[in-house]
Amino acid sequence: MLRNMKLTDKNAIEMLGRTLFREADEIPLLQKALHLCIPELSFVIEDKEILGFTLVCKKMTNVYYSFMGSIPNCYELAFVGISPACQGRGCGSRLLKETLVSIFQQTNQFTCWLIVDVINTSAIRLYEKLGFRRWIQTTPDMTPYPGYIMGLSHRRYHSAHDALCQPRVSVQAIRCC
């Protein structure tokens, strides 16, 4: 079942995150994102346990470029985590679509950005399918592994949403694992 994140989900999200993300550089940012995230814009998929999540923050978990802090109505899609048992089954796509719909309902003129490892080609394809564009590739002084900072404006969201999304299904009705 897909639903909004609750504050009581934070421990389970961190536990799943520890199985998905690098301890040295990503787990500290995950912990920060869990502290800064907006629960009504962040989602989990659960089936007796949390199998996937998105964490959305208004305040950046890390400042890669100072101009990003001056973008109005800017949201960081700080983390997307999907249990290996659910990967490739549409869970990430459903989580991201629901997350973007919720951000759009919050403010219909938004920018959403994220950072993704260059080697995570399946995630990059999904983000691009949903309208995200590669803004810039990170440098070694910014991130320990090469990554792309990708962004989605409300203008691109409209066209991607119209092309890809079917009528919105109730949050409680979505199951993917």
N, C-alpha and C positions, 0 to 999 in steps of 0.2 A: 504494500500500500504506500502511495506517495502522499506526504503530508508536510505541513510546515514544521520546521524544527522547533523543538521546545528546549528551554534552558536545561531541563533534566536529561537531554540527549548528549550533552557535551562530553561526558566521560566515554560513552560508547563511540562517539565520533572520533575522539582522540585515539581510542584503542584500535579502531579500524584504520585510521590514518597512520598509525605506527606500523601497520603491515603493508602500507602502500607507498609511503614517502620516506625520503632519506633522512636519517636521524640528525646528521650534522647541520644541514642547512634548511630543510623543509619543516621538520617537526617544531623548531622554535617559531617559525612563521604560522604554522597550524595553531599552536597554542595562542599566539597573539590574535589570529583571526577568530578563534573561538571566543575570545574576550571582546573583540570589537564587532562581531557580526550582528546583523539585524535579523532576528528570528523570523519575522513575518516575510522576509525576502529570501530566506534560506530554507532549504527543503531536505527531507530524508526519505529514503525508500526503506521500508521495513517489512519483514516477514518473521516475526518473533525476535529478530535482532536487526540492527541497522545494517543495511547492505550497500547503501550509497548515500551521498550527501552533496549539497552545495552550500557554500558559505559566502555570503555577500556582505561587504563592508562599505560604509560611506567614508570612513577614515582609512587611509592606505596602511597596509601592514608593513610596507617597505617603500621608501622613496627612491625610485630608480631615476626619475627625471623630475626636476622641480616643477616644470610646466604642468605636469599631470595633476598637481594639487590645486591648480587654478581653473580647471575645467568645471563649469557649472553642472550641477546635477550628475556628478561623476560617481560611479559605483565600481568597486573592485570585486570581481568574481575571484575571490581569494583562493578558494579550493573547490575542486570537484573530485570526489573520491568514489570509486565503484569497486566493490568486492570482486576479486577475480572470478568468483562463481557466477557473477551477473554480467561481466563484461561481454560485449558483443550481442546483447539481447535487447538493446534499445533503452536500457535504464538511464544511461548518461544523457541521451537525447531527450528523454521525457523530463528528467530533472532540469536540464538546461532550458527547455521550452517553458516549463512552469515557472522557473526562476525569472526568465526574461519577461514573461507575461506579467508577473508580479511587480517587477521594476517598472514596467510601462504603466501599470495601474497606479503606481506611486507618483510618477511624473512622466508625462508623455514626451518630454524633451530631455532625454538622458544620454549619457555616454557610459558604456560598461567596458572595462578592460580586464585583462588577465595576462599572466605569464605562463608559458608552457615550454618544456624542454624541446629542443629541436628534434631529438630522436623520437619523440612521442607523436609519430605521424598519424596514428588513428585519431588522437585527440585533435590535432591540427585540422584534419579533414572535417571532423564534426563541427568544430568552431567555425570553419570557413563556410560550411553548408548552412549554418545558422546566421551567416552574415558578418562574422568577425573578419577583420582585415589585419594583416601583419603590419604593425607600425614600425618596428625596429628590432634588430637582433641585438641581444645583450652582448656585452664585452666581458672578458675575464675579470676585470676589476669590479663588475656589478654582480655577477652570479658565478658560482663555481662551475656550472655546466652551461653550455651555450643554450640560449632560449630565445623565444620570440615574445615580445610584448605585442599583444593583439587587442584590437578595440572594435567596438560596435557602437555606432551612433543611432539615435532614434530614427533617423532617416533611413539608414540601411536596415534597421530592424523591421520597419514597415514593409519594405519590399521582400525581405527574406521571410518574414512571418506570413505575408499574403501568399507567397509561393509554396511554402512548406507545410504550414500548419492547417490541420483540419479544425473544425469547430472544437472549442475547448471542452475537454472532458472534466467532470468533477474530480477534484483532487483525491477524494476518497475512493473513487472508482478505478484508479490506475494501479495495475499490478504488473510487474515485469519479471519477477524471479520466482 
